């Protein structure tokens, strides 16, 4: 099963954004060794060139993704300042990424003539010109009774359904984006599931 994994520097220092850049190719190389499909989807640049606040990858295997999920440690001297600290932590967490637009087709809508009340509604009630429209895939229902002709109310109902579905898709997309950004606050330092070091002991 496909899994999306976000690597994030959280609210850590600049070195954590530097560590994301070092850890990301390590993950990709490990995926190749295990024959796991790994696709880099998005990156968010850090405050300096050569750093990333976060990156999202799509992995083709749940077990492999689990092996990289949790706190990751890049162990190397800082390239930005003199400090005795050598452990820089990054969080790797599953995240929602793909949002799907709800398809809309008039063929998926049940149209039923109804009678409604209200000012000026007497004529419409006799003719049953109002419309109740139900979008079967989502269960969304709207009523249109603003026009004096059934066909016009039908068109209004279809437009309203399509607009409501689009609003729901946009709200879902915002929720997905919010959930991804919350990962930035979830970094737990210490007790890493993986510790990676530069090849040959070099800091870069």
C-alpha positions in Angstrom: 0.0 0.0 0.0 1.2 3.5 -0.8 2.3 5.6 2.1 3.1 9.3 2.2 5.9 10.3 4.6 6.8 13.8 5.6 10.3 14.6 6.9 10.2 17.8 8.9 12.8 19.9 10.7 9.9 21.0 13.0 10.8 24.2 14.9 14.3 23.1 15.4 17.4 25.2 14.6 18.9 25.7 11.1 20.9 22.5 11.4 17.7 20.5 11.5 16.7 21.9 8.1 20.3 21.0 6.9 19.7 17.5 8.3 16.5 17.0 6.2 18.6 17.5 3.1 21.1 14.9 4.3 18.5 12.3 5.4 16.2 12.5 2.4 18.7 10.9 -0.1 19.6 8.3 2.6 15.9 7.3 2.7 15.7 7.3 -1.1 18.9 5.1 -1.4 17.5 2.7 1.2 14.3 2.4 -0.7 16.2 1.5 -3.9 18.2 -1.2 -2.0 15.0 -2.7 -0.8 13.3 -2.4 -4.2 10.7 0.0 -2.9 9.3 2.7 -5.1 10.1 6.1 -3.7 8.9 9.4 -5.2 9.8 12.8 -3.9 6.6 14.9 -4.1 7.2 18.3 -2.5 9.8 20.2 -0.6 9.7 23.4 1.4 12.9 25.4 1.4 14.6 26.3 4.6 16.0 29.7 5.6 19.4 29.1 3.9 20.4 27.6 0.5 20.9 23.9 0.9 18.3 23.4 3.6 14.7 22.1 3.7 12.1 22.7 6.3 10.2 19.6 5.0 9.9 17.1 2.3 7.1 14.7 1.4 7.8 11.4 -0.3 5.5 8.7 -1.6 6.6 5.2 -0.7 5.3 1.9 -2.2 5.6 -0.3 0.9 4.0 0.2 4.3 6.6 -1.9 6.2 9.5 0.1 4.6 7.7 3.4 5.5 7.4 2.2 9.1 11.1 1.6 9.3 11.7 5.3 8.6 8.8 6.6 10.8 9.7 8.4 14.0 12.5 10.6 15.1 15.6 10.6 12.8 19.0 11.8 13.8 21.7 13.2 11.6 25.0 13.0 13.5 27.5 15.5 12.4 29.1 18.8 13.3 27.2 22.0 12.4 28.4 23.7 9.3 27.0 27.0 10.5 28.4 27.5 14.0 30.9 26.2 16.5 29.1 24.0 18.9 29.7 20.7 20.7 26.4 19.5 19.6 26.4 16.9 16.9 22.9 15.4 17.0 20.3 17.1 14.8 16.8 15.7 14.9 14.2 15.4 12.1 10.7 13.9 12.4 9.3 11.5 9.8 5.6 11.0 10.0 2.8 9.6 7.8 0.7 12.4 6.3 -2.3 12.9 4.1 -1.3 14.3 0.7 -3.6 13.4 -2.2 -7.0 15.2 -2.3 -9.5 14.0 -4.8 -12.0 16.3 -6.5 -15.5 14.8 -6.3 -16.6 14.1 -9.9 -19.9 15.7 -10.8 -22.3 14.5 -13.5 -26.0 15.3 -13.9 -26.5 11.5 -14.5 -25.7 11.0 -10.8 -28.4 13.4 -9.6 -32.0 12.3 -8.8 -34.4 15.2 -9.7 -37.8 15.2 -8.0 -40.5 17.9 -8.4 -41.8 19.2 -5.1 -44.2 21.9 -3.9 -42.9 24.6 -1.6 -44.5 27.4 0.3 -43.4 30.9 0.9 -44.3 34.3 -0.6 -45.5 34.0 -4.1 -45.4 30.3 -3.8 -49.1 29.6 -4.7 -48.5 29.5 -8.4 -45.4 27.3 -8.0 -47.2 24.9 -5.7 -50.0 24.2 -8.2 -47.5 23.5 -10.9 -44.9 21.7 -8.7 -42.2 23.7 -10.3 -39.8 23.4 -7.4 -37.0 20.8 -7.5 -35.3 18.6 -5.0 -32.0 17.3 -6.3 -30.0 14.5 -4.6 -26.4 13.7 -5.6 -26.4 10.0 -5.1 -22.6 9.4 -4.6 -22.4 12.0 -1.8 -25.9 12.0 -0.5 -26.0 15.8 -0.7 -29.5 17.3 -1.2 -30.6 20.7 -2.3 -34.0 22.3 -3.1 -34.5 25.0 -5.7 -37.8 27.0 -5.9 -36.7 30.4 -7.0 -37.9 30.1 -10.6 -41.4 29.6 -12.0 -40.3 26.9 -14.5 -39.3 23.4 -13.5 -36.4 23.4 -16.0 -35.0 26.6 -14.6 -35.2 25.3 -11.1 -33.5 22.1 -12.2 -30.6 24.1 -13.6 -30.4 26.1 -10.4 -30.3 22.9 -8.3 -27.6 21.3 -10.4 -25.4 24.5 -10.1 -26.0 24.5 -6.3 -25.0 20.9 -6.0 -21.8 21.4 -8.0 -20.9 24.4 -5.9 -21.5 22.6 -2.6 -19.4 19.7 -3.7 -16.6 22.0 -4.7 -16.8 23.8 -1.3 -16.6 20.4 0.4 -13.5 19.4 -1.7 -11.8 22.7 -0.8 -12.5 22.3 2.9 -11.1 18.7 2.7 -8.0 20.1 1.0 -7.5 22.7 3.7 -7.9 20.0 6.4 -5.2 17.9 4.7 -2.8 20.9 4.5 -3.4 21.8 8.1 -2.7 18.2 9.2 0.6 18.3 7.3 1.7 21.5 9.0 0.9 20.1 12.4 3.6 17.5 11.9 6.1 20.4 12.2 5.1 20.7 15.9 5.5 16.9 16.6 9.2 16.6 16.6 10.5 14.6 19.6 14.2 14.9 20.2 16.1 11.9 21.5 15.5 8.2 21.2 15.7 8.2 17.4 14.6 5.2 15.3 17.5 5.9 13.0 20.9 7.6 13.3 22.7 8.5 10.1 26.2 9.9 9.7 28.2 11.4 6.8 30.1 8.8 4.8 33.8 8.9 5.8 33.0 11.0 8.9 32.8 14.3 7.1 30.3 16.9 8.4 28.9 17.7 5.0 
